[in-house]
Amino acid sequence: MNDAVIAPETAAAVAGLAGAAAPNDARKIGEVILDVKNISLRFGGVKALTDISFNVREHEIRAIIGPNGAGKSSMLNCINGVYTPSEGSITFRGRTFSHMNSRQVAEMGVARTFQNLALFKGMSVLDNIMSGRNLKIRSNIFQQALRIGPAEREEIAHREFVEHIIDFLEIQAHRKTPVGQLPYGLQKRVDLGRALAMEPQVLLLDEPMAGMNVEEKQDMSRFILDVNDEFGTTIVLIEHDMGVVMDISDRVVVLDYGKKIGDGTPDEVRNNEDVIRAYLGAGH
């Protein structure tokens, strides 16, 4: 049976991770690949999102910002299939849907990290990141259990891929450490590594710098830029810390009380009166 043969894309990805950075043209921003149109979301009588529209271009870093409670995570949950929008549609690479489940979204090439870490605290860094390879495994459960020929070769290839991610994120010294024993900032890196293990086309980052100190934020910003630059991964980033986002984003959409109040380049958003009012209050 040949279903356990290592996928060509896996071998190519390993080579890409092992090699030097991609040339600068990998960073060229392309066409719109994710188009969010008129999304509204209600929980009973409470409206979490009201008529939100924005798009994401290939290879860009697109930020969604806003004060706490603005609806940022709800928007991300609509994109990756956790919530079903009450109204509106989402188009990904030409396919329009009003709702998809999280597995379908993942199979289409969209990966996600979470604001509240959902790691396996008793498992090692290596095993946590390996769990991100589940969708890429071709061999069946019996072949894996017996570790026969193709399944063993496939596992070796996946482990090699994961080792390169560990090197990339500079957590080699902790590869066998249980994740629960790591400082918070390193746990956030492991969460990013698990998402990268899925080889996503679009990476959704839910407050990747929440709870970090200044040095950890700088490190995470560097890794986000490197993932975008070297692998050409499109990134949708949620943050409430406006300063962090403005330095690394190509375009920014701003939410407040579930409504869109700004959209544009960091400079355009910085000078938007509605955005200033939302962050600083009407009296400033």
N, C-alpha and C positions, 0 to 999 in steps of 0.2 A: 504494500500500500504506500502511495507516494505523498499522502497528505501531510507528512511531517517534514518534507523537504524545506530547507531554510529559504524563506522568501527573498528574492533578489533585492527588494527594497531594504530589507534588514541588513544584508551584507553591505549595500551601498551606504546606508546610514552609519554603520560602524566605521566604514572607511572615511566618511565625512567627519565624524567626530574625532577620529584619530588624527586626521590631517590638519593642515593649517587652515586658518580662517578663509572663508569664501571671499572671492574678490568683491570689490566695492559695489559692483553692479547687482549683487544679491540684495543690496539695501535699497535699490530703486523701488519707489512706491508705485504699485500697479493699479489695476482696475478695482472697482468695488467688488468685494467678495461676500460681505455680510451687510444686508440691508434690513434695518428694523423700521417698520412702518406702522404708525398710529397705534402703538401698543398701550392698552389700558389693562389694569389689573385691580380686581376688587376682592376683598375678603369680607363677605357679608355686606354690611352697609359702608364699610371703610374702603376708600379708594387709595390704593398704594401707588399706582401709576396712572397718569392721565395723558393720553394721546402723545406718546413719546415716539419721535422719529429721528434716526441718525444712521449713518453708514460707516463701514470700516473698509479701508483699502488694503490690498495685499501688501505685506511687508511693513506696514506702518505700526507705530505704537499709538494706540487710541485710548485716551483716558476718559473715564467717567468719574467726575468728582461732585462733591456736594457735602453740606454739613451732615452730621449724624442724623439718621432717620429720613434722609432725602429720597430714599427708594433705590439706591445704587445696587445693593445686593439683590433686591427683588427683580431689577432689570436683568442682572446676570442670571438669576434663576429662571427667568423666562427664556433667555437665549439657550441655556444648556439643558432645558427640558424638565427642570425640577417643578416649575409652576406652569400652568396653562393660562395664557393671557385671556382676559375676558373679551378683548377686542384686538384687532390688528393682526399683522402677519410678519414673519421673519423669512427672509430669502437668503440662502447660503449657496454660493456658487450656482446660481440659476434655479435652485429648487426652493419653491415657496411652501411653507407649512405654517399652520396656526398652532400646532403642538407636535412635539416629538418627545419620546422618552429619553432619559439620560444615556442609555446604552446606544440608541440610534445616533444621537449627537456625537458620542465618542467615536463610533465607527466611521462617521463622516470626517473625522479628523479634528475635533474640537476637544481640548483637554482643559482641566480646571484645577486651581488650588482653592482652598477654603480659608475664610477668615478665622474660624475656629478649627484648629488643626485636627484632622481626622486620620492621624497616623496610627500604626500598630506599635504602641509604646514598648511592648515586651520583645519586639523583633528588632533585628539589627538594621542598620542603615542600608546595607546591601539588599536585605530581603524586602524592606519597605519599598525601595526603588524598583526591585524586581517585580513587585505586585503591579506596577504600571505596565508591564509587558503582557498582561493576561490576554488582551485582545489580539496580540500578535502571535500567540501560540497556535500552531497548526496541528500538533500531534494530539491524540485523544488521551483520556485520563489513564487508560490501561498502559499505553506506551510510556507515559510519563512515570507511572508507578513502577514499572519494570525497568525503566531507563534503558530500553532497547535501542539499538542503532540510531535511527533517524531522530528519535526523541532526545537522546543524549547529545547528539550533534547540535540539535536545535537549542537545547538548554545552554550549551557552551557558547553558542553565538549570542544568545540573549544576555548571558552573564558578561560577555566581552563588551557588549553595547552598554550595559549598566556600569561597568567599571570605567568606561570612558566618561560617562556622565559624572561619576564620582570624582574623577580627576578634574573635569571641567569646573565643577562647583567647589573644588579645593577642600574636600572633606575625606581625603584618603586616610588620614590618621584615625578616622572614626568609623571606617567601613564596617567593622564587626561589633561596634558598640550598640547596645540597645538604645533605641531612639529616645526613650523616656529619661535616659541619663544625660542627654545633651542639653546645653543651654538653648533657650528659646530661639535665638537667632539662627542657630544651626539646624534646629528642627524645621524652621521655615525653609531653609535650603533643601532639606530632605524632601519636603512637600513639593518644592519646585522640581526637584530631580525626578520624583515619581511621575509628575505631569509630563516632563520631557521624555520619559521612557516610553510614552505612548506615541512619540514622533508626531506631535500635533501640527496641523497647518495653522490653526488658531489656538492661542493659549489665553485662557481667561484667568486673570489673577485678582482674587478678592482680598483687598487690603494686605498685600504681601509684606508691608512694612509696619503693620499695626503692632504696638508693644515693643518696638525695637529702639535701641539707643542710636545716637547719631552715627557712630561708626558702623553699626550693623545696617543702618539705612543706606549708607554710602556703598557698602559691599553689595547689598541687594540691588541697588540701582545699577551698579556695574554689571552684575550678572544678567539683569533684564536687558540692558543694552547689548551685551555680548550675544545672548540668545537671539535677539532680533537681527544683529549684524552678521553673525557667523552662519546661522542656520536659515536666515530669511523668514523666521517664524513671525507671523502676524500676532500682535499682542493687544488684548483689550484689558486695560488696567483700571481697577477701582481703588480710589484712595480718598480719604477726607483731608489729608495733609496736602494743601494746595502747593506749597513750596517744592516738595519732592517731585510732584507730577510735572510741574512746568518745565523742569530742566531736562526731562527725558522723553516727553511726548511730542508727537507730530501734530496731533489735533486733540482738542479737549471738548467734551460735552458736559454741561453743568446741570445738575438736577437740584431742585429744592421743593420740598413738600410734594414729591411725586410728579412735578412738572419740569419741563425743560426750560431753563432760563438763559442758556448761552450755549454757543457751539462755534468753534473756530480754532485758529492757531492759539498757542499759549499767550502771545501778545494781545490778540484780539479779546481773549477771555479776561485777561488781567485788567483791561480797560473797560470792561462791560459794567455799566452802572448797576444792573440787576444783580450781577455776581458779587460786586463789591458790597452791595446792600445785604445780600444773603449771608456773607461771611463776616462782615463787620458791623452790621446793624444800620438802620436808617440814620442814626445820629452822627455817623462818622463821615 
